Amino acid sequence: MKKLKTTLWVIGIVGCLAFSFKLVAEFYTQKAIDALATKAAEQAMRGWYKKIDQLSPQPTTLHLGQLLYANIHANRPENYEKWWAAGSYTSDDYKNGWRKTAASKASLLYSSIKKYGPSFYVAFDEALMKNKASIIVNWKDGAQRAPIMNQYSSRKYWADQRKMMDRYDKLINALLKLDDSKLNQFVGDIENQLWAGSEPSELQNWLYSNQLVGALPQSYKWGEDPYMGGWSYSWYPVDLLFLTRRVSRDFPQWTPRKFLMEAKWFGDEARKTMPS
């Protein structure tokens, strides 16, 4: 009897693991991960589109909003004939599919990081190198750009990306120190708080006074320190704040505090698989 119980227990564990791996495979496939890496690399490439006198060997570090954009396009179903876009035009099929699954089974995100994280970074670097070579060969001033762009360092790029993630982590920590009333107020009234007009809003002043942004939007000059924010939907800190609002609005079980705590843990897990 004891041997039978042990056998059933082992079968149960194996069955659960197999089911878990099946869920991860259905949530992300290697093909989707490769597509995500390619789309993410396209976002980073914008840093190499600058004029030569402004060009840096390192492409742009990725903001959360850019990764969300890349993820939407990477998860477009094959042979999908309807309109597929991001932002205000995000497909209901994505909202009710990938996004809903992520909200109901957040553990799949962690499993996906562990399973696909290393291959994502390899695919990202490969896509970046492919696009870099294309610019050098096909652009009229490609030969002039080559000496600068060929100084690119993968190690330096991922070190910069960690700094970007540290900035998000600092923002999350500061938000979590707020009481629920103030946190929910900032998140619930995010559009009025961020697009306040000629005078800074309470949230804008809070971000600035806590050194979470380098300038108020009323005085921000486009192209300033990317770590400090650009007041754009797809850039820090606006991307995280709007994502918090969307998640807590569309999935009431995810309060702003619960989402931010999960986002912090997710960031910690993502760092573990990043190239050093």
Helices and strands as residue ranges (DSSP letters): H 2-27, H 30-44, G 45-48, G 52-54, H 64-74, G 87-89, H 92-94, I 95-99, H 100-104, H 107-138, H 142-149, H 154-176, H 180-188, H 190-194, H 202-209, G 226-228, H 238-250, H 256-273
